[in-house]
Amino acid sequence: MCRLENISYDLETKLGTIFLLSDSLQGGALGMICIGKNKKECLKHICTTFNFIQTQTSSKHEIVFAIDRDDKLSFKDLASTLKMLFKKMKN
């Protein structure tokens, strides 16, 4: 699925997105590393990957990141913040 959306890591150029499974998927942990030539390219990889994850997950379930024991951040909030940062870097 990821390759169909051009989300992958290129071994020759050493650029792209890598997924890390630090736990089983049932545990709800998924890591991601995005590598680019510069900050703008890295942020582009992150935004593309977040959009892909958002379209692939069910809209019925709210994805929440536990920052600290009491802090929580929704996936939608994080995705919109990243998009805003990417738009600022484009200009």
Secondary structure, DSSP 4 states (H G I P E B T S, - for coil): -TGGGT--EETTTTEEEEEE-SS-GGGT--EEEEE-SSHHHHHHHHHHHHHHHHHHS-TTS--EEESSSS-EEEHHHHHHHHHHHHHHHH-
